[in-house]
Amino acid sequence: MNYRRRKRAIHHAEAHADGASSEAASVLPEQGVPQGDAQLIESDAQIPELVAHIRSNGVFAFDTEFIGEETFHPRICLVQLATTQRIALIDPLRVGIDALKPVWECVCDPTLLTLVHAGGQDVDAAQRGAGMRASNVVDTQIASAFVGMPWPTSLANMVEGLLGHRLNKAHTFTEWDARPLTRSQLGYAADDVRYLPLVWTRLSQRLHERARMPWALAESAASIRAVEGFDPESHVRRACRGLSLRPRVMTILRELVVLRHTIAGELNRPPRAVLPDGPMLEIARHKPASIAELAEVRGMPRPVVQSHGERILATVARAKALPLEHDRIWAPSEESSEDRMRIDALWSVVTMRCIAMGVAPGMLLTRAELSRWYIARQGGSADALFPAGDWRRDALGDWIERFLAGEGTLSLRWSEQGPTAT
């Protein structure tokens, strides 16, 4: 039993302690918030009527509870759905795969509006189940970042900020694949979707008032597309832990990331459970050329050496031969002390402009991205900060070019709503 499973078991036992099964959470008594306990669906026969209700409503909230540390794709253990009238919890351990497909199709149906909160992995599960892409999904975590809320905002903080109601989030990490689930566990799961329809009503009103709806919808769609694919660079950044590595090491590391992902899919295991980041980085650094050398890498799992050692060695050898000009590497920008001072100042300006616009700065870019662009610009080789058609260009990209050219200004003042900029 791994650490995360042990932790889940502890939390699950706590949920079944005396009194947990009878614990009832308070529900905000407001129109648009379904009252009472959720309907627990444990048979195929209950699905069609629920799907008909969702389709007749046109807008619904969607979430899943899953365990993601033991399989390549997370194992879905509970599906939560809500409209303004009702909540349903579907038990996929009791309901058949074929019966669930109409639910997944609702999530992907462009004629229905699906509401999620930080729901990239949840929507990805629906896309795999339906065999089609989702195209009309709003992520309320993303939407909240366009109305002056911090990024990222938890569901509990968003509900409290918009509705003035505090959620009970006691069962965030539990054994969702164990049965039975207590009333408090089911109540926690229900609250993940219960308030989203009303939250969206409030958010959409603010988005329209600020003319930010197109940006929120575009970013929600982009977030779903990002989850669909495999981005090796993000795994490389995590594995290198911010270290400044030589280009060849970075190239080998990227090729190992791709191989690890492939092997994990074959074994139906999470990539880092197959080959942890630490040993993978050591392989990239030391470039072993034999099974014996590979086995000496610190932290290297012996079963991986035995079953996939030759593939790892072949990947290292191939990556060593790749032309450096074709490398797709990530590396921190080289900031001089003068650059650092100017970039810090520019980052402060960008941050204040974003906050004054009511857009969380983290939605647009990071300081590291700004640094790389600024240094490349100083060297005369930078493209535009954001590509044409990206909402970020309208929000910041064109303005920052004028600002750096001495043609733009930033004027700040304080009001009851916080800073405003012109």
C-alpha angles and dihedrals in degrees: 000000000000126000096261092049091050090050091050090050091054093051091045091052090051090053089056095048120118111300096010093102092056097043112123123196120218117248124214104251097222134125110264093034113099111230131218132023122330121255110253110217114202103156136063091235092067095058103076095058091049092049090049090053092050092049093049090051096049096204125065142159121240135192140148136208111220145164110232106171099076107047138041092247116034115262109241110225102169135014119208123199130174141176126179088272107043149006127220130189114200118203106214089188087067102029119075125247093243092050090053095053095084088055092052089047090056089056090052097041110113091207090063125066111227118200120203136162115222083339106154096118092042092054091044089057090051091050091053091047094048096039090228140087125262114236109170106052126134119199107208092201088061094041091053090059089065096056100056100277122130122264120267101023120185120231091247093052092045093050091047093047097047103030103023092234125126118220126215104236098176098129103050092130116033142125098281091175093059120095139249102037116205125241090252092053091050090047091052090051092048092052090058087074105016096088101034097091092054091040089054091051090056094042095048091052091054092044091054092047090053095039089238100123095100090052093049093048093046093050093046090054092047092051091056092049090050092057092049096066136051115251109197093186094063090053090047091053091051093046096048090052094214093304118147102238131183115263093248092053090049090051093052091046091053092050090049090051090055092048092048090052091051094049092046090055091050092050096038091233132124111270096240091049088058096046120001120222094248099059091040090056091048090053090052091050100045098033098210115212100193140042090248092055091046091052090055093060108116113256094005110154109240095217089055091052091050097045104031106016095112092051090050092050091048090051092051091049092049093047090050088059098048115114109254093224088064094051117127097205136157119218135160117259118259103246121189118208089259091048091050092054093049094043091049089053093047091047090053090051092048092047093051093047091051094048091048089051089052092244120125107243092225090064091065106039146315129252090250091056091048090049095052091048094046094050092047089049091052087053091051096244106096126118120215113300089245129020123250112276094029112123088224089068091059091044099046117339100081093040095052091052090054091044094053090046089058092248098106136059136196118218117186132192136167126242137167088274092052129255121357126191137204 
